[in-house]
Amino acid sequence: KAGVTQTPRYLIKTRGQQVTLSCSPISGHRSVSWYQQTPGQGLQFLFEYFSETQRNKGNFPGRFSGRQFSNSRSEMNVSTLELGDSALYLCASSQLAGGTDTQYFGPGTRLTVL
Amino acid sequence: AQSVSQHNHHVILSEAASLELGCNYSYGGTVNLFWYVQYPGQHLQLLLKYFSGDPLVKGIKGFEAEFIKSKFSFNLRKPSVQWSDTAEYFCAVTGSARQLTFGSGTQLTVLP
């Protein structure tokens, strides 16, 4: 089976712009979770989608949003980018929702905000 | 809120030395426990997991971990490390929050 794929792998944006990141889960996986990884804060949970519905949300501002499509692919959007949004954004997929199953991670999208 | 503590931020070992990385979590209910590894330039990979049953779990590449409920711990062990084990190791737990909560990570450097 192919693993979790994320596009693009690298992005450079400027403050105030918006960005959309994409994640394709492992075939058959219906849950997609997003995480932000930074040197200072480590790995932090953003949100989880299961069957096109947001099931859980972390402690991030409303500028961070996401959605899931009927084929389980997910997108994450960040509006009005700030310098502090520079991070590695990781997507993970699992068969079941709510942390009851093993999550498999993609390679991440490295976002740099200038 | 559930939390995970990894007390060792950076561990340096020589090849063939034994490894033990500490992990403690805060949630008192039913938990699922994980160790992930991130090799330089690579994505997070699952090393091992504990959901239920035998508290001593074995993972890939000779790693094992022991779940001690009374100590809220899930320490990672390997009897003899190799240079290729150089990586960052993350302990994670799902519990009441129904999401993966990660520890801050331990950077392991193995000297040849």
HADDOCK unambig.tbl for C-alpha pairs under 7 A between the chains (distance, minus, plus):
assign (segid A and resid 42 and name CA) (segid B and resid 104 and name CA) 5.63 0.50 0.50
assign (segid A and resid 43 and name CA) (segid B and resid 102 and name CA) 6.17 0.50 0.50
assign (segid A and resid 98 and name CA) (segid B and resid 98 and name CA) 4.65 0.50 0.50
assign (segid A and resid 98 and name CA) (segid B and resid 99 and name CA) 6.01 0.50 0.50
assign (segid A and resid 99 and name CA) (segid B and resid 94 and name CA) 5.65 0.50 0.50
assign (segid A and resid 99 and name CA) (segid B and resid 98 and name CA) 4.84 0.50 0.50
assign (segid A and resid 99 and name CA) (segid B and resid 99 and name CA) 4.85 0.50 0.50
assign (segid A and resid 99 and name CA) (segid B and resid 100 and name CA) 6.29 0.50 0.50
assign (segid A and resid 105 and name CA) (segid B and resid 43 and name CA) 6.85 0.50 0.50
assign (segid A and resid 105 and name CA) (segid B and resid 44 and name CA) 5.88 0.50 0.50
assign (segid A and resid 105 and name CA) (segid B and resid 45 and name CA) 6.92 0.50 0.50
assign (segid A and resid 106 and name CA) (segid B and resid 43 and name CA) 6.32 0.50 0.50
assign (segid A and resid 107 and name CA) (segid B and resid 42 and name CA) 6.75 0.50 0.50
assign (segid A and resid 107 and name CA) (segid B and resid 43 and name CA) 4.59 0.50 0.50
